[in-house]
Amino acid sequence: MKVAFFDTKSYDVPGFDHYAADSGLEIKYFETRLNEDTVSLAAGYDAVCVFVNDTVSAPVVETLHALGVKVIALRCAGFNNVDIRACQGKLPVYRVPAYSPYAVAEHAMALLLTINRRTHKAYIRTRDFNFSLQGLAGFDLHGKTVGIIGTGKIGRVFADICRGFGMHILAYDKFPAENSGLRYVDLPELFAKSDIISLHCPLTEETRHLIDAKSIAQMKKGVTILNTSRGGLINTEDLITGIKEKKVGAACLDVYEEEGDFFYEDFSGHIVQDDKLVRLIAMPNVIVTSHQAFLTQEALDSIAATTVDNLQKFFAGTPNASTEVRYTIQ
Ligand code: NAI
């Protein structure tokens, strides 16, 4: 079975080559992303394998179907970039529901520690033999309240990590986890009481712009906002205003609303045209990483293993029901 693999990066290939060997899958790696302009590359392939910034819109689904592609294998957990409704009855979609919740939760804590203790600035300073501590003061995480929105696999690992730091935890989830030991509150209470807010829910129509002017207005002055989930959870314009007005004390963003145009590519020699992204990066209390929270060896290995397994089982006629993404009305 032939698989067209889109948005390939060098770190994808060893794991997929390893698991695909003797699997009956023949993978062709394309560096380009899948979208309406590139979908014709999928001609002659049985499956497409896509990542977070490939665009699997309704027209792309129509064309894939017309080209005879039989299945879409996402090599990630989130599926907001796939029009699942358009796929119904045409193309089954499989994903990797869990690979390493630790990778993402640990990255969220790395960002929080960095922005708070300014280790990124200290590193640059000492490289230049500048040993001044001016402007590097942080705060103890111990005793602070962290509000966690979305207490699935990643949110709960993040809660465990925060517990280890002696933080108080407030949680919000549309479907609270039973026996989690977490204290669930409603969103207004979480916004009002949290020193740090970390987003770990999926991007849906309901959660789009969960963080906007209205919710920021309910937050504590100086709140730190962490987003390692999906960029669309935050209204970027409103976040920038909140930071400029000093209501938001810091923001750590591994994801960004318009990341598809930039993330995973080298723009160091270019004039970046996205003024909001440039503004954020220019702020001393903002850290942007380019959707790298998943990027550990363990996660890459697990992603490759599950994706190859999803495809093998699909083509063997024994599809993996637990990893299939089904359309549900929200
Ligand atoms: P999960 O499915 O285990 O947990 C998601 C949680 O969000 C569930 O408990 C669910 O009930 C909750 N939820 C759903 N709708 C909600 C709403 N309207 N309000 C509040 N909570 C709601 O997913 P997991 O594995 O914990 O991943 C969370 C998110 O992290 C993913 O959706 C994905 O967008 C993002 N992610 C980011 C990565 C990165 O590299 N930055 C890597 C992997 C995932």
Boltz pocket constraint, residues with backbone or C-beta under 6 A from the ligand:
constraints:
  - pocket:
      binder: B
      contacts: [[A, 77], [A, 78], [A, 97], [A, 98], [A, 101], [A, 104], [A, 149], [A, 150], [A, 151], [A, 152], [A, 153], [A, 154], [A, 155], [A, 172], [A, 173], [A, 174], [A, 175], [A, 176], [A, 199], [A, 200], [A, 201], [A, 202], [A, 203], [A, 206], [A, 207], [A, 228], [A, 229], [A, 230], [A, 254], [A, 255], [A, 291], [A, 292], [A, 293], [A, 294], [A, 295]]
      max_distance: 6.0
